[in-house]
Amino acid sequence: MPLPTDSGARAASSVDPARCPLCGQANRCAQSDPATRKLPCWCFSTPVSPGTLARLPEEARDKACLCPNCATLDEPG
């Protein structure tokens, strides 16, 4: 008999830290790559609007970065 699954854990485990959770493209996050983890990420100096951050799926928050394109898009009007 299959074991019950926790949908929250399953959703969190499907988040790829190297992909933007909004568009799925590579996010170029220095922090998600072990080879560049000690380098500052591009996002440290790029302002991201609160509206853009609010569009992030709950399960991706603090798990994957936005890509530079999504981070700098204006909020939908």
DAJOGI-V756935 format. One line per field, one symbol per residue. psi: psi as a letter, one per 40 degrees, with the letter a starting at -180 (. if undefined). burial: I if it has 16 or more other C-alpha atoms within 10 Angstrom, else O. A space follows every 10 residues. Layout:
BEGIN
psi: ???
burial: ???
END
This chain:
BEGIN
psi: hiiiihdddd ddeehheeih edeeihefhd dehddedeii idedehhhid ddddehidee hediiiiddd deiiii.
burial: OOOOOOOOOO OOOOIIIIII IIOOOIIIII IIOOOOOOOO OOIOOOOIOO OIIOOIOOII OOOIIIIIOI IOOOOOO
END
